Amino acid sequence: MQSVVLLFGSNDAEASALVSRAVKECEATVGELVRLSEEYLSEAYGFTAERHFVNRAAEFYTERDAYSLLDEINRIEARMGRDRNEERRVQALTGEQYASRPIDIDIIFYGDSTFNDTRLTIPYHFLYERLYALRPVAEVAPDRQHPALKLTPAEALHDAEVKMVEVRDKQKTGN
C-alpha cells in the first residue's frame, strides 16, 4: 500500500458537493481514505472566474501504481463532467491559462516517489507556489517532506504566511 495525497478543486455552483462526491469516488476506486482536510475557498488562479474554488486535500492508501492512479482520477473527472476539450476551447477564446471546471483532482504526493514526464509530475510542481494547494495539503500531510526541496508543507505554509505578513506590513508603512 502506498500513501498518496490528492488535491480536489471545483468552482462550479455546486462546488462543495462535487468535491465531496469526488472524494467518495476516490474512496471507492482509489483506496482507503486516511485523512481529509477542511474546505478552503480561493480565487481562481490563472484566469478570471465568476466563482471561488472550493479546495480539499485527502490522503489515501492505494495499491495502484502512479499511472493507474492518474488514469482513474481522469475517469472520475470525466464522469463528473470535466471536459478538457471544452476547457482548451475556452482558453483559446479567452487567452487565459486555465478555465473553470466542475472538478479537478491532482496527485500531490505518491509516497516518496518523484515523477517528471509528459504524463505526470509528482510532487505537484506548484504546491509551494500556490496557497490554494498548500493550505489543505499542510493540514493532511504537514510533515511529508518534498523529496527534492527537503521542505514540508507545514514549513512552506509558515514561510508563505510570514512573507504575506511582511508584504502587508510594508504596504501599511509605505516602504
Buried (B, 14 or more C-beta within 10 A) or exposed (E): EBBBBBBBBBBBEEBEEBBBBBBEBBBEBBBEBBEBBEBBEBEBBEBEBEBBBBBBBBBBEBEBEBEEBBEBBEEBBEEBEBBEEEBEEBBEEEEBEBBBBBBBBBBBBBBEEBBEEEEBBBBBEBBBEBBBBBBBBBBBBEEBBBEEEEEBBBBBBEEBEEEEEEEEEEEEEEE
